Amino acid sequence: MSVLAILKALLSLVDYLAKYAHDKQLLDAGEYKAIARNNAEALNNIKAAQDARDNVSDDDDDILHDPDNRDK
């Protein structure tokens, strides 16, 4: 085997590893974006629930006529 064939094989291996690392980085970035999007959605849902709770007074009558009451 010639030196050039060995060099070509090594460069092909390095090229493959570089492409793999690049693709893995892109996949990880996409995963982190999805996690961030899900966290933002969860925080928005929590804020909506807190706002609904804060907008209701403690009167029994007010709780029964609350438009956000899920017990209806």
HTML snippet that shows the backbone in 3Dmol.js (N, CA, C, O; Angstrom):
<script src="https://3Dmol.org/build/3Dmol-min.js"></script>
<div id="view" style="width:600px;height:400px;position:relative"></div>
<script>
const pdb = `
ATOM      1  N   MET A   1       0.847  -1.177   0.000  1.00  0.00           N
ATOM      2  CA  MET A   1       0.000   0.000   0.000  1.00  0.00           C
ATOM      3  C   MET A   1       0.890   1.237   0.000  1.00  0.00           C
ATOM      4  O   MET A   1       1.878   1.318   0.729  1.00  0.00           O
ATOM      5  N   SER A   2       0.522   2.163  -0.811  1.00  0.00           N
ATOM      6  CA  SER A   2       1.362   3.353  -0.907  1.00  0.00           C
ATOM      7  C   SER A   2       1.007   4.359   0.183  1.00  0.00           C
ATOM      8  O   SER A   2      -0.043   4.272   0.820  1.00  0.00           O
ATOM      9  N   VAL A   3       1.882   5.284   0.372  1.00  0.00           N
ATOM     10  CA  VAL A   3       1.693   6.330   1.379  1.00  0.00           C
ATOM     11  C   VAL A   3       0.482   7.189   1.020  1.00  0.00           C
ATOM     12  O   VAL A   3      -0.257   7.624   1.902  1.00  0.00           O
ATOM     13  N   LEU A   4       0.280   7.431  -0.271  1.00  0.00           N
ATOM     14  CA  LEU A   4      -0.853   8.244  -0.693  1.00  0.00           C
ATOM     15  C   LEU A   4      -2.183   7.559  -0.394  1.00  0.00           C
ATOM     16  O   LEU A   4      -3.141   8.231  -0.012  1.00  0.00           O
ATOM     17  N   ALA A   5      -2.265   6.250  -0.556  1.00  0.00           N
ATOM     18  CA  ALA A   5      -3.488   5.520  -0.255  1.00  0.00           C
ATOM     19  C   ALA A   5      -3.794   5.583   1.241  1.00  0.00           C
ATOM     20  O   ALA A   5      -4.951   5.722   1.638  1.00  0.00           O
ATOM     21  N   ILE A   6      -2.767   5.482   2.053  1.00  0.00           N
ATOM     22  CA  ILE A   6      -2.952   5.579   3.506  1.00  0.00           C
ATOM     23  C   ILE A   6      -3.405   6.980   3.893  1.00  0.00           C
ATOM     24  O   ILE A   6      -4.305   7.140   4.717  1.00  0.00           O
ATOM     25  N   LEU A   7      -2.778   7.999   3.296  1.00  0.00           N
ATOM     26  CA  LEU A   7      -3.179   9.381   3.571  1.00  0.00           C
ATOM     27  C   LEU A   7      -4.623   9.629   3.135  1.00  0.00           C
ATOM     28  O   LEU A   7      -5.384  10.295   3.836  1.00  0.00           O
ATOM     29  N   LYS A   8      -4.990   9.092   1.979  1.00  0.00           N
ATOM     30  CA  LYS A   8      -6.350   9.266   1.488  1.00  0.00           C
ATOM     31  C   LYS A   8      -7.350   8.601   2.444  1.00  0.00           C
ATOM     32  O   LYS A   8      -8.404   9.175   2.717  1.00  0.00           O
ATOM     33  N   ALA A   9      -7.047   7.438   2.941  1.00  0.00           N
ATOM     34  CA  ALA A   9      -7.919   6.747   3.875  1.00  0.00           C
ATOM     35  C   ALA A   9      -8.047   7.529   5.187  1.00  0.00           C
ATOM     36  O   ALA A   9      -9.141   7.643   5.741  1.00  0.00           O
ATOM     37  N   LEU A  10      -6.937   8.063   5.674  1.00  0.00           N
ATOM     38  CA  LEU A  10      -6.971   8.854   6.907  1.00  0.00           C
ATOM     39  C   LEU A  10      -7.792  10.128   6.726  1.00  0.00           C
ATOM     40  O   LEU A  10      -8.571  10.503   7.602  1.00  0.00           O
ATOM     41  N   LEU A  11      -7.610  10.790   5.584  1.00  0.00           N
ATOM     42  CA  LEU A  11      -8.374  12.011   5.329  1.00  0.00           C
ATOM     43  C   LEU A  11      -9.867  11.711   5.182  1.00  0.00           C
ATOM     44  O   LEU A  11     -10.705  12.501   5.618  1.00  0.00           O
ATOM     45  N   SER A  12     -10.193  10.595   4.584  1.00  0.00           N
ATOM     46  CA  SER A  12     -11.597  10.200   4.471  1.00  0.00           C
ATOM     47  C   SER A  12     -12.195   9.953   5.855  1.00  0.00           C
ATOM     48  O   SER A  12     -13.335  10.337   6.117  1.00  0.00           O
ATOM     49  N   LEU A  13     -11.445   9.326   6.723  1.00  0.00           N
ATOM     50  CA  LEU A  13     -11.897   9.071   8.085  1.00  0.00           C
ATOM     51  C   LEU A  13     -12.090  10.377   8.854  1.00  0.00           C
ATOM     52  O   LEU A  13     -13.090  10.548   9.551  1.00  0.00           O
ATOM     53  N   VAL A  14     -11.145  11.286   8.727  1.00  0.00           N
ATOM     54  CA  VAL A  14     -11.247  12.584   9.400  1.00  0.00           C
ATOM     55  C   VAL A  14     -12.445  13.359   8.858  1.00  0.00           C
ATOM     56  O   VAL A  14     -13.162  14.004   9.623  1.00  0.00           O
ATOM     57  N   ASP A  15     -12.666  13.300   7.542  1.00  0.00           N
ATOM     58  CA  ASP A  15     -13.805  13.980   6.939  1.00  0.00           C
ATOM     59  C   ASP A  15     -15.118  13.409   7.482  1.00  0.00           C
ATOM     60  O   ASP A  15     -16.038  14.165   7.795  1.00  0.00           O
ATOM     61  N   TYR A  16     -15.209  12.103   7.592  1.00  0.00           N
ATOM     62  CA  TYR A  16     -16.399  11.453   8.125  1.00  0.00           C
ATOM     63  C   TYR A  16     -16.640  11.876   9.571  1.00  0.00           C
ATOM     64  O   TYR A  16     -17.771  12.185   9.944  1.00  0.00           O
ATOM     65  N   LEU A  17     -15.595  11.892  10.379  1.00  0.00           N
ATOM     66  CA  LEU A  17     -15.739  12.286  11.789  1.00  0.00           C
ATOM     67  C   LEU A  17     -16.160  13.746  11.923  1.00  0.00           C
ATOM     68  O   LEU A  17     -16.966  14.082  12.791  1.00  0.00           O
ATOM     69  N   ALA A  18     -15.623  14.608  11.073  1.00  0.00           N
ATOM     70  CA  ALA A  18     -15.995  16.025  11.114  1.00  0.00           C
ATOM     71  C   ALA A  18     -17.466  16.213  10.736  1.00  0.00           C
ATOM     72  O   ALA A  18     -18.178  16.991  11.371  1.00  0.00           O
ATOM     73  N   LYS A  19     -17.916  15.503   9.706  1.00  0.00           N
ATOM     74  CA  LYS A  19     -19.326  15.595   9.312  1.00  0.00           C
ATOM     75  C   LYS A  19     -20.232  15.060  10.420  1.00  0.00           C
ATOM     76  O   LYS A  19     -21.286  15.634  10.692  1.00  0.00           O
ATOM     77  N   TYR A  20     -19.828  13.977  11.050  1.00  0.00           N
ATOM     78  CA  TYR A  20     -20.610  13.400  12.142  1.00  0.00           C
ATOM     79  C   TYR A  20     -20.728  14.399  13.298  1.00  0.00           C
ATOM     80  O   TYR A  20     -21.816  14.601  13.838  1.00  0.00           O
ATOM     81  N   ALA A  21     -19.614  15.020  13.671  1.00  0.00           N
ATOM     82  CA  ALA A  21     -19.629  15.995  14.773  1.00  0.00           C
ATOM     83  C   ALA A  21     -20.511  17.190  14.419  1.00  0.00           C
ATOM     84  O   ALA A  21     -21.240  17.695  15.272  1.00  0.00           O
ATOM     85  N   HIS A  22     -20.450  17.640  13.183  1.00  0.00           N
ATOM     86  CA  HIS A  22     -21.264  18.768  12.738  1.00  0.00           C
ATOM     87  C   HIS A  22     -22.749  18.410  12.801  1.00  0.00           C
ATOM     88  O   HIS A  22     -23.559  19.186  13.310  1.00  0.00           O
ATOM     89  N   ASP A  23     -23.101  17.236  12.281  1.00  0.00           N
ATOM     90  CA  ASP A  23     -24.500  16.805  12.302  1.00  0.00           C
ATOM     91  C   ASP A  23     -24.998  16.625  13.734  1.00  0.00           C
ATOM     92  O   ASP A  23     -26.136  16.980  14.040  1.00  0.00           O
ATOM     93  N   LYS A  24     -24.171  16.087  14.599  1.00  0.00           N
ATOM     94  CA  LYS A  24     -24.558  15.900  15.998  1.00  0.00           C
ATOM     95  C   LYS A  24     -24.795  17.247  16.662  1.00  0.00           C
ATOM     96  O   LYS A  24     -25.727  17.397  17.452  1.00  0.00           O
ATOM     97  N   GLN A  25     -23.961  18.218  16.348  1.00  0.00           N
ATOM     98  CA  GLN A  25     -24.123  19.555  16.922  1.00  0.00           C
ATOM     99  C   GLN A  25     -25.452  20.165  16.472  1.00  0.00           C
ATOM    100  O   GLN A  25     -26.150  20.790  17.270  1.00  0.00           O
ATOM    101  N   LEU A  26     -25.801  19.985  15.200  1.00  0.00           N
ATOM    102  CA  LEU A  26     -27.069  20.516  14.704  1.00  0.00           C
ATOM    103  C   LEU A  26     -28.256  19.824  15.368  1.00  0.00           C
ATOM    104  O   LEU A  26     -29.239  20.478  15.716  1.00  0.00           O
ATOM    105  N   LEU A  27     -28.172  18.527  15.544  1.00  0.00           N
ATOM    106  CA  LEU A  27     -29.252  17.794  16.207  1.00  0.00           C
ATOM    107  C   LEU A  27     -29.407  18.238  17.660  1.00  0.00           C
ATOM    108  O   LEU A  27     -30.523  18.422  18.145  1.00  0.00           O
ATOM    109  N   ASP A  28     -28.294  18.405  18.341  1.00  0.00           N
ATOM    110  CA  ASP A  28     -28.347  18.855  19.738  1.00  0.00           C
ATOM    111  C   ASP A  28     -28.947  20.256  19.845  1.00  0.00           C
ATOM    112  O   ASP A  28     -29.738  20.531  20.748  1.00  0.00           O
ATOM    113  N   ALA A  29     -28.565  21.145  18.913  1.00  0.00           N
ATOM    114  CA  ALA A  29     -29.109  22.501  18.934  1.00  0.00           C
ATOM    115  C   ALA A  29     -30.615  22.473  18.706  1.00  0.00           C
ATOM    116  O   ALA A  29     -31.352  23.213  19.357  1.00  0.00           O
ATOM    117  N   GLY A  30     -31.077  21.633  17.796  1.00  0.00           N
ATOM    118  CA  GLY A  30     -32.511  21.513  17.563  1.00  0.00           C
ATOM    119  C   GLY A  30     -33.237  20.970  18.780  1.00  0.00           C
ATOM    120  O   GLY A  30     -34.343  21.404  19.102  1.00  0.00           O
ATOM    121  N   GLU A  31     -32.612  20.026  19.448  1.00  0.00           N
ATOM    122  CA  GLU A  31     -33.219  19.456  20.660  1.00  0.00           C
ATOM    123  C   GLU A  31     -33.326  20.517  21.752  1.00  0.00           C
ATOM    124  O   GLU A  31     -34.344  20.604  22.437  1.00  0.00           O
ATOM    125  N   TYR A  32     -32.293  21.311  21.912  1.00  0.00           N
ATOM    126  CA  TYR A  32     -32.322  22.352  22.944  1.00  0.00           C
ATOM    127  C   TYR A  32     -33.354  23.428  22.612  1.00  0.00           C
ATOM    128  O   TYR A  32     -33.983  23.983  23.513  1.00  0.00           O
ATOM    129  N   LYS A  33     -33.530  23.723  21.329  1.00  0.00           N
ATOM    130  CA  LYS A  33     -34.561  24.686  20.946  1.00  0.00           C
ATOM    131  C   LYS A  33     -35.953  24.141  21.272  1.00  0.00           C
ATOM    132  O   LYS A  33     -36.820  24.882  21.736  1.00  0.00           O
ATOM    133  N   ALA A  34     -36.164  22.859  21.031  1.00  0.00           N
ATOM    134  CA  ALA A  34     -37.455  22.248  21.339  1.00  0.00           C
ATOM    135  C   ALA A  34     -37.714  22.265  22.840  1.00  0.00           C
ATOM    136  O   ALA A  34     -38.837  22.522  23.275  1.00  0.00           O
ATOM    137  N   ILE A  35     -36.695  21.998  23.622  1.00  0.00           N
ATOM    138  CA  ILE A  35     -36.835  22.034  25.084  1.00  0.00           C
ATOM    139  C   ILE A  35     -37.176  23.448  25.542  1.00  0.00           C
ATOM    140  O   ILE A  35     -38.049  23.634  26.390  1.00  0.00           O
ATOM    141  N   ALA A  36     -36.495  24.438  24.986  1.00  0.00           N
ATOM    142  CA  ALA A  36     -36.760  25.827  25.359  1.00  0.00           C
ATOM    143  C   ALA A  36     -38.180  26.231  24.978  1.00  0.00           C
ATOM    144  O   ALA A  36     -38.850  26.933  25.735  1.00  0.00           O
ATOM    145  N   ARG A  37     -38.643  25.789  23.804  1.00  0.00           N
ATOM    146  CA  ARG A  37     -39.999  26.103  23.359  1.00  0.00           C
ATOM    147  C   ARG A  37     -41.033  25.461  24.298  1.00  0.00           C
ATOM    148  O   ARG A  37     -42.029  26.093  24.648  1.00  0.00           O
ATOM    149  N   ASN A  38     -40.796  24.215  24.700  1.00  0.00           N
ATOM    150  CA  ASN A  38     -41.713  23.537  25.621  1.00  0.00           C
ATOM    151  C   ASN A  38     -41.718  24.197  26.993  1.00  0.00           C
ATOM    152  O   ASN A  38     -42.768  24.311  27.626  1.00  0.00           O
ATOM    153  N   ASN A  39     -40.554  24.629  27.450  1.00  0.00           N
ATOM    154  CA  ASN A  39     -40.479  25.322  28.742  1.00  0.00           C
ATOM    155  C   ASN A  39     -41.237  26.642  28.696  1.00  0.00           C
ATOM    156  O   ASN A  39     -41.929  26.993  29.652  1.00  0.00           O
ATOM    157  N   ALA A  40     -41.112  27.377  27.594  1.00  0.00           N
ATOM    158  CA  ALA A  40     -41.820  28.649  27.465  1.00  0.00           C
ATOM    159  C   ALA A  40     -43.329  28.416  27.452  1.00  0.00           C
ATOM    160  O   ALA A  40     -44.080  29.180  28.058  1.00  0.00           O
ATOM    161  N   GLU A  41     -43.772  27.368  26.768  1.00  0.00           N
ATOM    162  CA  GLU A  41     -45.203  27.048  26.733  1.00  0.00           C
ATOM    163  C   GLU A  41     -45.701  26.669  28.125  1.00  0.00           C
ATOM    164  O   GLU A  41     -46.790  27.084  28.524  1.00  0.00           O
ATOM    165  N   ALA A  42     -44.925  25.895  28.862  1.00  0.00           N
ATOM    166  CA  ALA A  42     -45.319  25.507  30.217  1.00  0.00           C
ATOM    167  C   ALA A  42     -45.393  26.732  31.127  1.00  0.00           C
ATOM    168  O   ALA A  42     -46.316  26.849  31.933  1.00  0.00           O
ATOM    169  N   LEU A  43     -44.434  27.637  31.005  1.00  0.00           N
ATOM    170  CA  LEU A  43     -44.457  28.848  31.817  1.00  0.00           C
ATOM    171  C   LEU A  43     -45.664  29.719  31.488  1.00  0.00           C
ATOM    172  O   LEU A  43     -46.258  30.321  32.382  1.00  0.00           O
ATOM    173  N   ASN A  44     -46.029  29.788  30.210  1.00  0.00           N
ATOM    174  CA  ASN A  44     -47.215  30.552  29.821  1.00  0.00           C
ATOM    175  C   ASN A  44     -48.478  29.930  30.407  1.00  0.00           C
ATOM    176  O   ASN A  44     -49.369  30.650  30.858  1.00  0.00           O
ATOM    177  N   ASN A  45     -48.566  28.605  30.405  1.00  0.00           N
ATOM    178  CA  ASN A  45     -49.725  27.929  30.993  1.00  0.00           C
ATOM    179  C   ASN A  45     -49.799  28.158  32.499  1.00  0.00           C
ATOM    180  O   ASN A  45     -50.880  28.367  33.049  1.00  0.00           O
ATOM    181  N   ILE A  46     -48.654  28.119  33.156  1.00  0.00           N
ATOM    182  CA  ILE A  46     -48.620  28.367  34.600  1.00  0.00           C
ATOM    183  C   ILE A  46     -49.040  29.795  34.909  1.00  0.00           C
ATOM    184  O   ILE A  46     -49.791  30.031  35.856  1.00  0.00           O
ATOM    185  N   LYS A  47     -48.558  30.753  34.113  1.00  0.00           N
ATOM    186  CA  LYS A  47     -48.933  32.154  34.323  1.00  0.00           C
ATOM    187  C   LYS A  47     -50.425  32.352  34.105  1.00  0.00           C
ATOM    188  O   LYS A  47     -51.068  33.088  34.853  1.00  0.00           O
ATOM    189  N   ALA A  48     -50.981  31.703  33.090  1.00  0.00           N
ATOM    190  CA  ALA A  48     -52.425  31.823  32.842  1.00  0.00           C
ATOM    191  C   ALA A  48     -53.217  31.264  34.017  1.00  0.00           C
ATOM    192  O   ALA A  48     -54.229  31.840  34.415  1.00  0.00           O
ATOM    193  N   ALA A  49     -52.766  30.154  34.569  1.00  0.00           N
ATOM    194  CA  ALA A  49     -53.452  29.566  35.720  1.00  0.00           C
ATOM    195  C   ALA A  49     -53.338  30.473  36.947  1.00  0.00           C
ATOM    196  O   ALA A  49     -54.305  30.645  37.690  1.00  0.00           O
ATOM    197  N   GLN A  50     -52.165  31.043  37.151  1.00  0.00           N
ATOM    198  CA  GLN A  50     -51.992  31.959  38.287  1.00  0.00           C
ATOM    199  C   GLN A  50     -52.851  33.208  38.122  1.00  0.00           C
ATOM    200  O   GLN A  50     -53.451  33.683  39.087  1.00  0.00           O
ATOM    201  N   ASP A  51     -52.913  33.742  36.901  1.00  0.00           N
ATOM    202  CA  ASP A  51     -53.734  34.931  36.656  1.00  0.00           C
ATOM    203  C   ASP A  51     -55.207  34.626  36.889  1.00  0.00           C
ATOM    204  O   ASP A  51     -55.926  35.444  37.463  1.00  0.00           O
ATOM    205  N   ALA A  52     -55.663  33.452  36.448  1.00  0.00           N
ATOM    206  CA  ALA A  52     -57.065  33.079  36.660  1.00  0.00           C
ATOM    207  C   ALA A  52     -57.360  32.947  38.145  1.00  0.00           C
ATOM    208  O   ALA A  52     -58.422  33.362  38.611  1.00  0.00           O
ATOM    209  N   ARG A  53     -56.423  32.368  38.890  1.00  0.00           N
ATOM    210  CA  ARG A  53     -56.614  32.216  40.328  1.00  0.00           C
ATOM    211  C   ARG A  53     -56.620  33.574  41.027  1.00  0.00           C
ATOM    212  O   ARG A  53     -57.410  33.800  41.944  1.00  0.00           O
ATOM    213  N   ASP A  54     -55.741  34.474  40.596  1.00  0.00           N
ATOM    214  CA  ASP A  54     -55.647  35.787  41.230  1.00  0.00           C
ATOM    215  C   ASP A  54     -56.858  36.670  40.925  1.00  0.00           C
ATOM    216  O   ASP A  54     -57.167  37.578  41.698  1.00  0.00           O
ATOM    217  N   ASN A  55     -57.546  36.416  39.810  1.00  0.00           N
ATOM    218  CA  ASN A  55     -58.680  37.254  39.424  1.00  0.00           C
ATOM    219  C   ASN A  55     -59.990  36.857  40.108  1.00  0.00           C
ATOM    220  O   ASN A  55     -61.012  37.510  39.899  1.00  0.00           O
ATOM    221  N   VAL A  56     -59.975  35.818  40.907  1.00  0.00           N
ATOM    222  CA  VAL A  56     -61.182  35.371  41.592  1.00  0.00           C
ATOM    223  C   VAL A  56     -61.091  35.788  43.058  1.00  0.00           C
ATOM    224  O   VAL A  56     -60.080  35.570  43.725  1.00  0.00           O
ATOM    225  N   SER A  57     -62.176  36.393  43.541  1.00  0.00           N
ATOM    226  CA  SER A  57     -62.181  36.748  44.963  1.00  0.00           C
ATOM    227  C   SER A  57     -62.574  35.517  45.776  1.00  0.00           C
ATOM    228  O   SER A  57     -62.911  34.475  45.214  1.00  0.00           O
ATOM    229  N   ASP A  58     -62.529  35.643  47.076  1.00  0.00           N
ATOM    230  CA  ASP A  58     -62.800  34.507  47.956  1.00  0.00           C
ATOM    231  C   ASP A  58     -64.285  34.296  48.223  1.00  0.00           C
ATOM    232  O   ASP A  58     -64.650  33.352  48.924  1.00  0.00           O
ATOM    233  N   ASP A  59     -65.146  35.145  47.684  1.00  0.00           N
ATOM    234  CA  ASP A  59     -66.589  34.996  47.916  1.00  0.00           C
ATOM    235  C   ASP A  59     -67.084  33.719  47.245  1.00  0.00           C
ATOM    236  O   ASP A  59     -66.667  33.386  46.135  1.00  0.00           O
ATOM    237  N   ASP A  60     -67.976  33.012  47.929  1.00  0.00           N
ATOM    238  CA  ASP A  60     -68.555  31.803  47.342  1.00  0.00           C
ATOM    239  C   ASP A  60     -69.326  32.127  46.070  1.00  0.00           C
ATOM    240  O   ASP A  60     -69.287  31.365  45.104  1.00  0.00           O
ATOM    241  N   ASP A  61     -70.017  33.244  46.070  1.00  0.00           N
ATOM    242  CA  ASP A  61     -70.803  33.623  44.900  1.00  0.00           C
ATOM    243  C   ASP A  61     -69.893  33.929  43.707  1.00  0.00           C
ATOM    244  O   ASP A  61     -70.207  33.553  42.578  1.00  0.00           O
ATOM    245  N   ASP A  62     -68.779  34.602  43.949  1.00  0.00           N
ATOM    246  CA  ASP A  62     -67.854  34.941  42.875  1.00  0.00           C
ATOM    247  C   ASP A  62     -67.220  33.680  42.273  1.00  0.00           C
ATOM    248  O   ASP A  62     -67.025  33.597  41.061  1.00  0.00           O
ATOM    249  N   ILE A  63     -66.904  32.713  43.119  1.00  0.00           N
ATOM    250  CA  ILE A  63     -66.296  31.474  42.628  1.00  0.00           C
ATOM    251  C   ILE A  63     -67.280  30.718  41.741  1.00  0.00           C
ATOM    252  O   ILE A  63     -66.884  30.141  40.728  1.00  0.00           O
ATOM    253  N   LEU A  64     -68.560  30.716  42.114  1.00  0.00           N
ATOM    254  CA  LEU A  64     -69.554  29.993  41.318  1.00  0.00           C
ATOM    255  C   LEU A  64     -69.780  30.628  39.952  1.00  0.00           C
ATOM    256  O   LEU A  64     -70.112  29.929  38.995  1.00  0.00           O
ATOM    257  N   HIS A  65     -69.605  31.941  39.849  1.00  0.00           N
ATOM    258  CA  HIS A  65     -69.839  32.645  38.587  1.00  0.00           C
ATOM    259  C   HIS A  65     -68.546  32.987  37.853  1.00  0.00           C
ATOM    260  O   HIS A  65     -68.548  33.810  36.937  1.00  0.00           O
ATOM    261  N   ASP A  66     -67.479  32.377  38.242  1.00  0.00           N
ATOM    262  CA  ASP A  66     -66.187  32.619  37.598  1.00  0.00           C
ATOM    263  C   ASP A  66     -66.172  31.985  36.204  1.00  0.00           C
ATOM    264  O   ASP A  66     -66.406  30.782  36.088  1.00  0.00           O
ATOM    265  N   PRO A  67     -65.902  32.759  35.137  1.00  0.00           N
ATOM    266  CA  PRO A  67     -65.885  32.169  33.789  1.00  0.00           C
ATOM    267  C   PRO A  67     -64.757  31.175  33.573  1.00  0.00           C
ATOM    268  O   PRO A  67     -64.826  30.348  32.664  1.00  0.00           O
ATOM    269  N   ASP A  68     -63.725  31.246  34.394  1.00  0.00           N
ATOM    270  CA  ASP A  68     -62.598  30.317  34.262  1.00  0.00           C
ATOM    271  C   ASP A  68     -62.735  29.088  35.140  1.00  0.00           C
ATOM    272  O   ASP A  68     -61.812  28.275  35.201  1.00  0.00           O
ATOM    273  N   ASN A  69     -63.850  28.931  35.817  1.00  0.00           N
ATOM    274  CA  ASN A  69     -64.066  27.810  36.714  1.00  0.00           C
ATOM    275  C   ASN A  69     -64.227  26.525  35.899  1.00  0.00           C
ATOM    276  O   ASN A  69     -65.149  26.418  35.090  1.00  0.00           O
ATOM    277  N   ARG A  70     -63.356  25.570  36.101  1.00  0.00           N
ATOM    278  CA  ARG A  70     -63.392  24.338  35.330  1.00  0.00           C
ATOM    279  C   ARG A  70     -64.324  23.297  35.954  1.00  0.00           C
ATOM    280  O   ARG A  70     -64.516  22.226  35.378  1.00  0.00           O
ATOM    281  N   ASP A  71     -64.906  23.591  37.119  1.00  0.00           N
ATOM    282  CA  ASP A  71     -65.802  22.649  37.761  1.00  0.00           C
ATOM    283  C   ASP A  71     -67.194  22.641  37.138  1.00  0.00           C
ATOM    284  O   ASP A  71     -68.009  21.778  37.462  1.00  0.00           O
ATOM    285  N   LYS A  72     -67.471  23.575  36.264  1.00  0.00           N
ATOM    286  CA  LYS A  72     -68.799  23.668  35.641  1.00  0.00           C
ATOM    287  C   LYS A  72     -68.971  22.582  34.608  1.00  0.00           C
ATOM    288  O   LYS A  72     -70.022  22.493  33.974  1.00  0.00           O
TER     289      LYS A  72
END
`;
const viewer = $3Dmol.createViewer("view");
viewer.addModel(pdb, "pdb");
viewer.setStyle({}, {cartoon: {color: "spectrum"}});
viewer.zoomTo();
viewer.render();
</script>
